[in-house]
Amino acid sequence: MKLFGDFNFSLLDDPRFKEESVREELISPLIKYIGYENAGNTQVIRNYGLKHPFVSIGASRKNITIIPDYLMKASEKPAWVLEAKSPSEPINLSKHAEQA
């Protein structure tokens, strides 16, 4: 099975190819390819709110909810998150790492 079929990778240079296109054309097939499904032992959950575990100001803990694009679960436990970005978005910006 060819993972991305006949996907034309030159589309990544098209300014109209945004984050939603990345999700649909690249990330969704990849997630299925590596065995994640909507239910089961390896599950993908889209846009699910998570309580941020590391936010404190001084001695006060702040409740902040983050919503990753994808939460991957293995055996009912969170395993990793995935954030989608458009091809024009530089992924090495700290704000993107912080978002994930």
C-alpha positions in Angstrom: 0.0 0.0 0.0 1.4 3.4 -1.0 0.7 5.6 2.0 -0.2 8.8 0.2 -1.4 7.3 -3.0 -1.2 9.8 -5.9 -0.9 12.9 -3.6 0.7 15.8 -5.5 3.3 17.1 -3.0 3.7 20.3 -5.0 0.4 21.3 -3.4 2.4 22.0 -0.3 3.6 25.2 -2.0 0.1 26.4 -2.8 -1.0 29.1 -0.3 -4.5 27.7 -0.5 -3.3 24.4 1.0 -4.0 25.2 4.7 -4.0 23.2 7.9 -7.4 21.6 7.2 -5.9 20.2 3.9 -2.9 18.9 5.8 -5.3 17.1 8.2 -7.4 15.6 5.5 -4.8 14.7 2.9 -1.8 13.8 5.0 -2.5 13.3 8.7 -5.7 11.2 8.4 -4.1 8.6 6.1 -1.0 8.5 8.2 -3.0 7.9 11.4 -4.9 5.1 9.8 -1.7 3.6 8.3 0.0 3.4 11.7 -3.1 1.6 13.1 -5.0 4.3 15.0 -8.8 4.2 14.7 -11.8 6.0 16.3 -12.3 3.1 18.8 -10.3 0.2 20.1 -6.9 -0.4 21.7 -5.1 2.4 19.7 -7.6 5.2 19.5 -7.4 8.7 17.9 -9.5 11.5 19.5 -9.8 14.8 17.7 -10.0 18.2 19.4 -10.4 16.8 23.0 -9.8 19.2 25.9 -7.0 18.2 28.3 -6.1 19.8 31.6 -2.6 21.3 31.2 -0.5 19.7 33.9 2.3 22.2 34.2 0.8 25.7 34.7 1.5 27.4 38.0 2.1 31.0 38.9 4.0 31.3 42.1 2.3 28.9 44.5 -1.0 29.1 42.7 -1.9 26.4 40.3 -3.9 27.6 37.2 -6.5 25.5 35.5 -5.9 25.7 31.8 -7.5 23.4 29.2 -5.5 22.7 26.0 -7.1 21.2 22.9 -4.7 19.3 20.7 -5.7 18.5 17.2 -5.2 14.8 17.8 -4.8 12.8 21.1 -3.5 9.3 20.6 -4.5 6.7 23.2 -3.1 3.3 23.7 -4.9 0.9 26.0 -7.2 3.7 27.1 -4.3 5.9 28.2 -3.1 9.1 26.5 0.1 8.2 24.6 0.9 11.3 22.5 -0.5 14.4 20.8 -0.2 15.7 17.3 -0.7 19.3 16.2 -1.4 20.0 12.5 0.0 23.1 10.8 -0.2 24.5 7.3 2.9 24.0 5.2 3.6 27.7 5.3 3.7 27.7 9.1 7.3 27.3 10.5 7.0 24.5 13.0 10.2 25.4 14.9 8.5 28.4 16.6 8.2 27.9 20.4 4.5 28.7 20.3 3.8 25.6 18.3 5.8 23.4 20.6 4.0 24.9 23.5 0.7 24.3 21.9 1.4 20.6 21.6 
